[in-house]
């Protein structure tokens, strides 16, 4: 079983930066085998894709965050990260870390992932 825990959320002013972390623990397959992703969900909205990184380190981003956010992973320490720069009020949401062994094609959706963390709140003030 896989357990994911996010950290690093908080309140930041527009234009600021935050770095989210996702800690993986579990039995069976190693962290390095998993494709990892970040999703977010704002109040009253559906959960949306933010960024993903494959088990071999290839990354993909939602158009809304390209050039501002960077996803990375540290397989030695079972961690995934989301560096968020130039934050905007519309980035305010609960951010979730997700993991899957499935191959990802195109823009991943929530149904592509079977393991989720509880989420961390990111609030960007104007």
C-alpha positions as a Python dict, from the first residue, in 0.01 Angstrom:
ca = {
    (1, 'X'): (0, 0, 0),
    (2, 'X'): (106, 353, -78),
    (3, 'X'): (88, 647, 160),
    (4, 'X'): (145, 1003, 46),
    (5, 'X'): (167, 1311, 267),
    (6, 'X'): (192, 1667, 136),
    (7, 'X'): (355, 1957, 316),
    (8, 'X'): (468, 2311, 244),
    (9, 'X'): (138, 2484, 183),
    (10, 'X'): (50, 2818, 334),
    (11, 'X'): (-45, 3179, 276),
    (12, 'X'): (164, 3384, 34),
    (13, 'X'): (123, 3714, -146),
    (14, 'X'): (77, 3730, -521),
    (15, 'X'): (414, 3705, -693),
    (16, 'X'): (559, 3495, -414),
    (17, 'X'): (683, 3137, -408),
    (18, 'X'): (612, 2815, -224),
    (19, 'X'): (764, 2469, -244),
    (20, 'X'): (535, 2175, -183),
    (21, 'X'): (674, 1839, -78),
    (22, 'X'): (522, 1493, -107),
    (23, 'X'): (655, 1214, 112),
    (24, 'X'): (602, 858, -12),
    (25, 'X'): (592, 549, 202),
    (26, 'X'): (466, 203, 127),
    (27, 'X'): (525, -164, 66),
    (28, 'X'): (579, -341, -259),
    (29, 'X'): (700, -141, -554),
    (30, 'X'): (969, 118, -496),
    (31, 'X'): (895, 490, -522),
    (32, 'X'): (1117, 510, -828),
    (33, 'X'): (866, 293, -1019),
    (34, 'X'): (579, 539, -975),
    (35, 'X'): (464, 820, -1196),
    (36, 'X'): (392, 1116, -967),
    (37, 'X'): (165, 1414, -1011),
    (38, 'X'): (20, 1719, -844),
    (39, 'X'): (-346, 1814, -873),
    (40, 'X'): (-537, 2100, -716),
    (41, 'X'): (-894, 2171, -625),
    (42, 'X'): (-1041, 2512, -556),
    (43, 'X'): (-1374, 2555, -372),
    (44, 'X'): (-1665, 2470, -597),
    (45, 'X'): (-1442, 2344, -876),
    (46, 'X'): (-1333, 2003, -997),
    (47, 'X'): (-992, 1862, -919),
    (48, 'X'): (-754, 1966, -1195),
    (49, 'X'): (-417, 1850, -1318),
    (50, 'X'): (-117, 2069, -1237),
    (51, 'X'): (200, 1873, -1319),
    (52, 'X'): (333, 1520, -1352),
    (53, 'X'): (672, 1355, -1359),
    (54, 'X'): (725, 1006, -1492),
    (55, 'X'): (933, 737, -1329),
    (56, 'X'): (1215, 825, -1570),
    (57, 'X'): (1191, 1197, -1495),
    (58, 'X'): (989, 1331, -1789),
    (59, 'X'): (762, 1615, -1683),
    (60, 'X'): (442, 1767, -1814),
    (61, 'X'): (245, 2071, -1701),
    (62, 'X'): (-94, 2229, -1726),
    (63, 'X'): (-90, 2534, -1953),
    (64, 'X'): (-193, 2754, -1661),
    (65, 'X'): (130, 2682, -1470),
    (66, 'X'): (388, 2638, -1746),
    (67, 'X'): (691, 2856, -1686),
    (68, 'X'): (595, 2919, -1322),
    (69, 'X'): (583, 2574, -1160),
    (70, 'X'): (846, 2300, -1162),
    (71, 'X'): (789, 1939, -1061),
    (72, 'X'): (1080, 1724, -947),
    (73, 'X'): (1153, 1403, -762),
    (74, 'X'): (1421, 1260, -535),
    (75, 'X'): (1409, 884, -565),
    (76, 'X'): (1678, 832, -302),
    (77, 'X'): (1456, 996, -39),
    (78, 'X'): (1112, 896, -173),
    (79, 'X'): (1009, 1257, -228),
    (80, 'X'): (832, 1458, -495),
    (81, 'X'): (825, 1835, -508),
    (82, 'X'): (636, 2120, -668),
    (83, 'X'): (820, 2451, -682),
    (84, 'X'): (566, 2728, -740),
    (85, 'X'): (688, 3072, -843),
    (86, 'X'): (507, 3389, -949),
    (87, 'X'): (198, 3273, -766),
    (88, 'X'): (-138, 3423, -855),
    (89, 'X'): (-462, 3444, -656),
    (90, 'X'): (-614, 3194, -900),
    (91, 'X'): (-357, 2937, -783),
    (92, 'X'): (-541, 2924, -449),
    (93, 'X'): (-654, 2565, -390),
    (94, 'X'): (-590, 2248, -198),
    (95, 'X'): (-296, 2076, -364),
    (96, 'X'): (-281, 1697, -378),
    (97, 'X'): (4, 1460, -451),
    (98, 'X'): (-85, 1147, -647),
    (99, 'X'): (95, 831, -756),
    (100, 'X'): (33, 566, -1018),
    (101, 'X'): (208, 276, -1186),
    (102, 'X'): (-1, 326, -1500),
    (103, 'X'): (160, 474, -1807),
    (104, 'X'): (51, 833, -1856),
    (105, 'X'): (-64, 967, -2191),
    (106, 'X'): (-149, 1325, -2275),
    (107, 'X'): (-288, 1529, -1989),
    (108, 'X'): (-346, 1296, -1693),
    (109, 'X'): (-677, 1301, -1512),
    (110, 'X'): (-762, 1214, -1152),
    (111, 'X'): (-887, 872, -1260),
    (112, 'X'): (-537, 781, -1376),
    (113, 'X'): (-415, 780, -1016),
    (114, 'X'): (-498, 536, -743),
    (115, 'X'): (-304, 681, -452),
    (116, 'X'): (-358, 1026, -305),
    (117, 'X'): (-238, 1235, -17),
    (118, 'X'): (-477, 1429, 210),
    (119, 'X'): (-381, 1762, 51),
    (120, 'X'): (-225, 2089, 160),
    (121, 'X'): (-386, 2432, 139),
    (122, 'X'): (-223, 2703, -72),
    (123, 'X'): (-369, 3051, -44),
    (124, 'X'): (-243, 3338, -258),
    (125, 'X'): (-352, 3685, -153),
    (126, 'X'): (-380, 3972, -398),
}
